[in-house]
Amino acid sequence: MSHPHSTSSEPSRTHPSSLAELKAVTQPPEVRGRRNAEHWTASLYLRRLSPYLTWVLLKTPISANGVTGLMILVGWSTAAALLIPGVWGALLAVVLGQLQMLVDCCDGEVARWRRTSSPAGVFLDKVGHYSTEALIPIALGIRAAAYPLEFPADFLWTTVGALLALVIVLNKALNDMVHVARANAGLPKLADTHGETAPRGGLVAKLRRVARFVPFHRLYHSVELTLIAFAAAVVGLFVGQPIVDRVVVTALLPLAVLAVVGHFVAIMASRRVRS
């Protein structure tokens, strides 16, 4: 849910007179209608809540980039919460993961209202999501190793968590690689629509349609990962730990590799890397 940062020489607006005015400026149709930039939590409920937090933030001197910095800290805290053993650490991670996405909505809204968008904001947003979604699987690997850690035996599970983090970051980077490739080739920026990202036909398009019924490739966002960690913690109360956490990270890694391969093939089969 990165905010579309484009520099503006227009002066910053004063505080909005109503929530309706704030929403009209900060949540225009082109923002609410984005296919890939909006997480499902935003479409479902966070965009309904974010104007209230944005309203408060606009009463403070914090900049849009400052809000993004806050989002980064909340994301890192989400991963840190998973280091707390048991259900309570996982539950805290779920709450913080939702809070991160809420703040992520607000940084763009603050930028759009104040007309203070900039490439630095996009960069910071990427830092926040890349780092958070790398730290969470590392924390999952530590949970699977279980406290107290015993090395070298527990290197297996921390290594699995680190490999999962690497694969998740690579999967995220593929989308940014597309934008870099197009920019270097002098091609226009892609529209965030299904037509631009869908494979052009054949077997890849059929497999993509099948994947909609089993969308395991969507499991690797911070929100989904924290929900998985919480579900594993609850099941672990009855089955025992760390066996459940170990099964989870063991299953997530090959599925993540499959998601990266599928993502790569889908990109090559789409219009995104065609001149």
C-alpha positions as CSV (number, residue, x, y, z in Angstrom):
1,M,0.0,0.0,0.0
2,S,2.8,2.3,-0.8
3,H,1.8,5.9,-1.4
4,P,2.2,7.3,-5.0
5,H,4.9,9.9,-4.4
6,S,5.2,12.6,-7.0
7,T,6.8,15.9,-6.1
8,S,4.6,18.9,-5.9
9,S,5.3,22.6,-5.6
10,E,1.8,23.4,-4.3
11,P,1.5,24.6,-0.8
12,S,0.4,22.2,2.0
13,R,-3.3,22.2,2.8
14,T,-4.6,23.3,6.2
15,H,-6.2,20.7,8.5
16,P,-9.3,19.1,6.8
17,S,-12.7,20.5,7.8
18,S,-14.4,17.1,7.8
19,L,-13.6,13.4,7.3
20,A,-15.5,13.5,4.0
21,E,-13.1,16.1,2.7
22,L,-10.2,14.2,3.9
23,K,-11.4,11.0,2.3
24,A,-12.1,12.8,-1.0
25,V,-8.5,14.0,-1.2
26,T,-6.6,11.1,0.3
27,Q,-8.6,8.1,-1.0
28,P,-9.4,9.0,-4.6
29,P,-10.7,6.2,-6.9
30,E,-7.2,5.6,-8.4
31,V,-6.0,4.7,-4.9
32,R,-8.9,2.5,-3.9
33,G,-8.9,0.8,-7.2
34,R,-5.3,-0.3,-7.3
35,R,-5.0,-4.0,-8.0
36,N,-1.6,-4.8,-6.6
37,A,-0.7,-1.9,-4.3
38,E,-3.6,-2.5,-1.9
39,H,-3.6,-5.4,0.5
40,W,-6.9,-7.2,1.1
41,T,-7.0,-5.8,4.6
42,A,-7.0,-2.3,3.2
43,S,-9.9,-3.0,0.9
44,L,-11.8,-4.9,3.6
45,Y,-11.6,-2.5,6.5
46,L,-8.3,-0.6,7.0
47,R,-9.2,2.2,4.5
48,R,-12.4,2.7,6.6
49,L,-10.3,3.2,9.8
50,S,-7.2,5.0,8.4
51,P,-8.9,8.5,7.9
52,Y,-9.4,8.7,11.7
53,L,-5.7,8.1,12.4
54,T,-4.7,10.3,9.5
55,W,-6.9,13.1,11.0
56,V,-5.0,12.8,14.2
57,L,-1.6,12.7,12.5
58,L,-2.4,15.8,10.5
59,K,-2.7,17.7,13.8
60,T,0.9,16.9,14.5
61,P,4.1,18.1,12.8
62,I,5.0,14.6,11.7
63,S,5.8,14.3,8.0
64,A,4.5,11.7,5.7
65,N,8.0,10.2,5.7
66,G,7.9,10.3,9.5
67,V,4.7,8.2,9.4
68,T,6.5,5.8,7.1
69,G,9.3,5.6,9.6
70,L,6.7,4.8,12.3
71,M,5.3,2.0,10.0
72,I,8.8,0.5,9.7
73,L,9.3,0.5,13.5
74,V,5.9,-1.2,14.0
75,G,6.8,-3.8,11.3
76,W,10.1,-4.6,13.1
77,S,8.2,-4.8,16.4
78,T,5.9,-7.4,14.7
79,A,8.8,-9.6,14.0
80,A,10.2,-9.1,17.5
81,A,6.9,-10.1,19.1
82,L,7.2,-13.5,17.5
83,L,10.3,-14.0,19.6
84,I,8.0,-14.2,22.7
85,P,7.3,-17.9,23.1
86,G,3.7,-19.3,23.0
87,V,0.4,-17.9,22.0
88,W,0.8,-14.4,23.5
89,G,3.8,-13.5,21.4
90,A,2.0,-14.7,18.2
91,L,-1.2,-12.8,19.2
92,L,0.8,-9.6,19.8
93,A,2.4,-10.1,16.3
94,V,-1.0,-10.3,14.7
95,V,-2.1,-7.1,16.4
96,L,1.1,-5.3,15.4
97,G,0.9,-6.6,11.9
98,Q,-2.5,-5.1,11.5
99,L,-1.3,-1.9,13.0
100,Q,1.6,-1.7,10.6
101,M,-0.8,-2.0,7.6
102,L,-3.0,0.7,9.2
103,V,-0.1,3.1,9.5
104,D,0.9,2.1,6.0
105,C,-2.4,3.5,4.8
106,C,-1.9,6.7,6.7
107,D,1.5,7.7,5.3
108,G,0.2,8.0,1.8
109,E,-2.9,9.8,3.0
110,V,-0.8,12.4,4.9
111,A,1.4,12.8,1.8
112,R,-1.6,13.4,-0.5
113,W,-3.3,15.8,1.9
114,R,-0.1,17.9,2.5
115,R,1.1,17.6,-1.1
116,T,4.5,16.4,0.2
117,S,5.0,13.3,-1.8
118,S,8.5,12.3,-2.8
119,P,10.6,9.4,-4.1
120,A,12.1,9.2,-0.6
121,G,8.7,8.1,0.6
122,V,8.5,5.3,-1.9
123,F,12.0,4.2,-0.9
124,L,11.2,4.2,2.8
125,D,8.0,2.3,2.2
126,K,9.9,-0.4,0.3
127,V,12.5,-0.6,3.1
128,G,9.6,-1.1,5.6
129,H,8.0,-4.0,3.8
130,Y,11.1,-5.7,2.6
131,S,12.8,-5.6,6.1
132,T,9.6,-6.6,7.9
133,E,8.8,-9.5,5.6
134,A,12.4,-10.7,6.0
135,L,12.5,-10.5,9.7
136,I,9.3,-12.3,10.3
137,P,10.4,-15.6,8.8
138,I,13.7,-15.4,10.6
139,A,11.7,-15.0,13.8
140,L,9.6,-18.0,12.8
141,G,12.7,-20.0,12.4
142,I,13.8,-19.1,15.9
143,R,10.4,-20.0,17.2
144,A,10.8,-23.4,15.5
145,A,14.2,-23.9,17.1
146,A,12.5,-23.2,20.5
147,Y,14.0,-21.7,23.6
148,P,16.6,-22.3,25.0
149,L,18.4,-22.4,21.7
150,E,21.0,-25.2,21.4
151,F,23.6,-25.0,18.8
152,P,24.6,-26.5,16.4
153,A,21.4,-28.7,16.5
154,D,19.1,-25.6,16.2
155,F,21.0,-24.2,13.2
156,L,18.7,-26.4,11.1
157,W,15.6,-24.4,12.0
158,T,17.2,-21.0,12.1
159,T,18.6,-21.7,8.6
160,V,15.2,-22.8,7.3
161,G,13.8,-19.4,8.6
162,A,16.7,-17.5,7.0
163,L,16.2,-19.3,3.6
164,L,12.4,-18.6,3.8
165,A,13.3,-14.9,4.4
166,L,15.6,-14.9,1.4
167,V,13.0,-16.5,-0.9
168,I,10.2,-14.1,0.2
169,V,12.4,-11.1,-0.4
170,L,13.4,-12.4,-3.8
171,N,9.7,-12.9,-4.7
172,K,9.0,-9.3,-3.7
173,A,12.0,-8.1,-5.6
174,L,10.7,-9.6,-8.9
175,N,8.0,-6.9,-9.2
176,D,10.5,-4.2,-8.6
177,M,12.8,-5.8,-11.2
178,V,10.1,-5.4,-13.7
179,H,9.8,-1.7,-13.1
180,V,13.6,-1.3,-13.2
181,A,13.8,-3.2,-16.5
182,R,11.0,-1.2,-18.1
183,A,12.6,2.1,-16.9
184,N,16.0,1.1,-18.3
185,A,14.4,0.1,-21.6
186,G,12.6,3.5,-21.8
187,L,9.1,2.0,-21.5
188,P,6.3,3.8,-19.7
189,K,5.2,2.9,-16.2
190,L,2.9,-0.1,-16.0
191,A,-0.8,0.5,-15.1
192,D,-1.9,-1.4,-12.0
193,T,-4.5,-3.4,-13.9
194,H,-5.1,-7.1,-14.4
195,G,-4.7,-6.8,-18.2
196,E,-1.1,-5.6,-17.8
197,T,-0.1,-8.3,-15.4
198,A,-1.9,-11.4,-16.6
199,P,-0.1,-13.9,-18.8
200,R,-0.9,-13.7,-22.4
201,G,-2.4,-17.2,-22.7
202,G,-1.5,-20.8,-22.9
203,L,-0.5,-23.1,-20.0
204,V,0.7,-20.3,-17.8
205,A,-2.6,-18.5,-17.9
206,K,-4.4,-21.7,-17.1
207,L,-2.1,-22.5,-14.1
208,R,-2.6,-18.9,-12.9
209,R,-6.4,-19.4,-12.9
210,V,-6.0,-22.7,-10.9
211,A,-3.8,-20.9,-8.4
212,R,-6.7,-18.6,-7.6
213,F,-8.4,-21.5,-5.9
214,V,-5.3,-22.4,-3.9
215,P,-3.6,-19.0,-3.4
216,F,-0.6,-20.2,-1.4
217,H,1.5,-17.6,-3.2
218,R,-0.3,-15.0,-1.1
219,L,0.9,-16.4,2.2
220,Y,4.1,-14.5,2.4
221,H,2.9,-11.0,3.4
222,S,3.5,-9.9,7.0
223,V,-0.3,-10.1,7.7
224,E,-0.6,-13.7,6.5
225,L,2.6,-14.8,8.2
226,T,1.5,-13.5,11.6
227,L,-1.9,-15.2,11.2
228,I,-0.1,-18.5,10.3
229,A,2.1,-18.1,13.3
230,F,-0.9,-17.5,15.6
231,A,-2.8,-20.5,14.2
232,A,0.3,-22.6,14.7
233,A,0.6,-21.4,18.3
234,V,-3.0,-22.3,19.0
235,V,-2.7,-25.7,17.5
236,G,0.5,-26.1,19.4
237,L,-1.4,-25.8,22.7
238,F,-3.0,-29.1,21.9
239,V,-0.5,-30.9,19.8
240,G,2.7,-29.7,21.4
241,Q,5.5,-27.4,20.5
242,P,7.9,-26.9,18.8
243,I,6.7,-29.6,16.5
244,V,3.9,-27.5,15.0
245,D,6.1,-24.5,14.3
246,R,8.6,-26.8,12.7
247,V,6.0,-28.3,10.4
248,V,4.9,-24.8,9.4
249,V,8.3,-23.4,8.4
250,T,9.1,-26.7,6.7
251,A,6.0,-26.4,4.6
252,L,6.3,-22.7,3.9
253,L,9.8,-22.9,2.4
254,P,9.1,-25.2,-0.6
255,L,5.8,-23.5,-1.2
256,A,7.7,-20.1,-1.3
257,V,10.2,-21.5,-3.8
258,L,7.3,-22.7,-6.0
259,A,5.7,-19.2,-5.7
260,V,8.9,-17.6,-6.8
261,V,9.2,-19.9,-9.8
262,G,5.5,-19.3,-10.7
263,H,5.9,-15.6,-10.3
264,F,8.9,-15.5,-12.6
265,V,7.2,-17.5,-15.3
266,A,4.1,-15.4,-15.1
267,I,6.2,-12.2,-15.5
268,M,8.0,-13.6,-18.5
269,A,4.6,-14.7,-20.0
270,S,2.9,-11.3,-19.5
271,R,3.2,-7.9,-21.3
272,R,5.2,-6.5,-18.4
273,V,8.6,-7.3,-19.9
274,R,7.6,-6.9,-23.5
275,S,8.4,-3.8,-25.5
